[in-house]
Amino acid sequence: MLDIVIAVILDFLIGDPYSFPHPVKLMGNIISVEDKFVRKIFKSKKALKTAGFLIAFINIAMAFFLTFILLKSIRKYKLLYHIINIYLIYTCIAAKCLHKEAMKVYHAFNNGIEDAREKLSYIVGRDTKSLSKEEIIKADIETIAENTSDGVIAPLFYIFILGAPGGLMYKMVNTMDSMLGYMNEKYIDLGCFPARIDDVFNYIPARLSGILMCVSSIFKYDVVNGFKIMLRDRKNHKSPNSAYPEGAVAGLLNIQLGGSSYYFGKLVEKPTIGDKNKIIEKEDIKSTIDIMYRGELLLLFIYMIIGFM
């Protein structure tokens, strides 16, 4: 339990320094090599789907069991074990990194809308070249909300259940989805299984995230509306999971998220999430980050209470 608490504190204090060795960077390199390798062997649509399944199976097993074996092999060296365990858990949590990247967009408005569009382009998959100020803010908020689940609550959920091996296993699933799980011509076959597996792994954490975000916002945000919008608009997203944290934020802040956007030059029609009770503004970015940390701390608090029982 103490290792997890220390890891959360480390993430809050230093985040993910760019020069720091990070397992997710290694995962990304492995997936990139696999992507290029299987395309030389598998040519048909069916074969690429099979390749996607094999990549997902091998990578999930590798992430879990290599971490498990490593920690088991050094368990008798208690200090070393705890240092490595804390480090591995810390690398699974991305709250400070998400905070930092989202605030780059917030501050970029001081330099003009073009800079804000550029900073946003680093963290979203949509085309940002022609977005208005309101659309930039909306996209930034949606990214924070969705990644509160993917980058904070979900890794902690699997760490609580399976320890660091569970956290690294989840990060591998999430990294495969972010690299292969696109619905475009290049990845629709190879990324089919990685995307579906990511949906399965996020099923509980996404719903848990929405609940935590709402409950932890008592006395500060519109909690009743947070639950209302989360439940009402839970299906207003192409993902079966993303509308839960996005709906919670939209309701808590009384703003409207979602709507159609351009991805890789193609217009993607999307329903809205939430009601436009107030005009979305730059300060809502800060509020969404606050909601993210509130949800994380509430989950950690619940875990500690259970641990002491």
Helices and strands as residue ranges (DSSP letters): H 2-14, H 23-41, H 45-73, H 78-92, H 95-108, G 109-111, H 113-121, H 133-148, I 149-153, H 154-180, H 192-215, H 223-232, H 243-253, E 257-258, E 261-263, E 266-268, E 272-273, H 283-308
